[in-house]
Amino acid sequence: MEIALVLLVVAVVFVTQSVKFVPQQNAWVRERLGKYHSTMTPGPNFLIPFIDKVAYKHSLKEIPLDVPSQICITRDNTQLQVDGILYFQVTDPMRASYGSSNYIMAVTQLAQTSLRSVIGKLELDKTFEERDIINAQVVAAIDEAALNWGVKVLRYEIKDLTPPKEILQAMQRQITAEREKRALIAASEGRRQEQINIATGEREAFIARSEGEKQAAINNAQGEAAAITALAEATAGAIERVAQAIRQPGGMEAVQLKVAEKAVEAYGKVAEDATTTLIVPSSMAEVSGLIASAMRMVGAGAGTPPVGPRQP
């Protein structure tokens, strides 16, 4: 009975030592007689008791690693306090076990030194503008060295960049000045656009007024032309009727009589004005002839003999 119990205990120990269940996303390193033998994958794995042993256990998940804060000096000799976070993953369990005594510490130290080197090549303003470039360069520097440790660096992110208090105040003044400058530029652009709009409106109004004046002048000219045409047509009609009347019997004598009357009337009006100097024509025969012609017409109309012109 005691022997059976001993055998049972031995069997239980044998089974527990020989069968190992590796969890998902994990890798265990097996050593045989103190030497690396193989990497155990997820699921049941069999070991030879007292000969094989699980030397290292690694998680194959992505691991976030907080990189301690440190002081970095930029190219323009400005101190920055920088802290970040590193994401890496074990890709080769064998190298992770034997490539470094502590790959987590090695990755952390390498991240800090690489960050100082990258920031030392940049000026202060560039460190705030080019975070993506800094992150990419740090990842490239770490990943090249971490291959021997069986680790793959996925990405590095800067959590915070903190310059000294004096630099922060200077940056705040600079930002305020830039905003005031943009405000002044915007105000001047607004005034410029306002003046352009006013000039454009005045120009369009002047063009509209000139177009109206032009159209008014055209209309006036057309009206005057129409009036002149109507007057000319009326005058032509009157002249035509006068001409027709002249061609009638006695028409020419009536014209001569009218002319003589107008002439006598004109000379009479001139002679009545005491302030007017009357200039008598050099040939009085012309005036007397005109008067005699008028008198003959009047006499002929009254039935009296005509009176001839008096000889000088």
Secondary structure, 3 states (H helix, E strand, C coil): CHHHHHHHHHHHHHHHHHEEEECCCEEEEEEECCEEEEEECCEEEECCCCCEEEEEEEECCCEEEEEEEEEEECCCCCEEEEEEEEEEEECCHHHHHHCCCCHHHHHHHHHHHHHHHHHCCCCHHHHHHCHHHHHHHHHHHHHHHHHHHCEEEEEEEEEEEECCHHHHHHHHHHHHHHHHHHHHHHHHHHHHHHHHHHHHHHHHHHHHHHHHHHHHHHHHHHHHHHHHHHHHHHHHHHHHHHHHHHHCCCHHHHHHHHHHHHHHHHHHHHHHCCCCCCCCCCCHHHHHHHHHHHHHHHHHHHCCCCCCCCCC
